């Protein structure tokens, strides 16, 4: 029998042994690992997109807060005759709608400046009760909507940049109705906006500021936490990045420090509760320390929450605000008398 043998390849020859075949299970593991890695990267990308989108949505919500529609009007709520009015903002960039509630032969007016996320009614304050009381004290009353609360002349909420121009427009309208004495009564961001308007030189006789809110990085982040719990960094940076895209203004344009450090040349009555979780009491305390006017006052209410001090401490609220208004009115009369005397002397 003939036996044939296969010769072994010579060393250094180009003929290599065939590679061993991997078991199918090892190929499956590699495929699974590749798929898992792709899924991991996809989840990271989706999470990043969702995280960024969340902050874009927060910036949009800050600049476009939901606002309830009107439920009443001065006549229905308090039997107060009124007129629907429209006037331009001070910079003539927007139109502003409001209610003018006249008092018989009065030259004294209170402009009510509502807060963020509310309209001129701001029922929880309650605005209609204040309007009625002021009317009974022989004040004209102007209630109006900031642009973020307007359905006809909508503008984004800008922390007072656009709103201060709208408030000055309201003050100019009231002056045009023959108002010699003018007080702004503001709530929350409406109070902060009033002070921002004052920095622009608006002539008023006094301000009553309830639960004053001044937008800055700390107060904005604190209010975001009321909606959703997110880390301050990088969340606040992302919101500040998106805010100009949603509102047209940068948050750093708001003169937060200057608002609190300025000594205004008219008296302020600052009202704030220690349990306020939207605007820290320190805001009003800081503003109060900066004031030089002898009539300026600070009333800090233990345990009171944001914008609810009238409802929870009604009697004292009425007493303090009435007393302040009377002092301001007496000062306005004395100022007018002094001006008349000076004019008479010059004429002589």
Secondary structure, DSSP 4 states (H G I P E B T S, - for coil): -----PPPPPTT-S-PPPPPPPPHHHHHHHHHHHHHHHHHHHHHHHHHHHHHHHHHHHHHHHHS---PPP---HHHHH----EEEEEE-TTSSSEEEEEEE--TT--EEEEEE--TT--TT-TTTTHHHHHHHHHHTT-EEEEE--GGG-SSS-----TTHHHHHHHHHHHHHHHHTT-SEEEEEEETHHHHHHHHHHHTT---SEEEEES----SHHHHHHHHTTT----HHHHHHHHHHHHHHHHSS-GGGS-HHHHHH---SSEEEEEEETT-SSS-HHHHHHHHHT---TT-EEEEETT--TT-HHHHSHHHHHHHHHHHHHHHHHHHHHHHHHHHHHHHHHH-
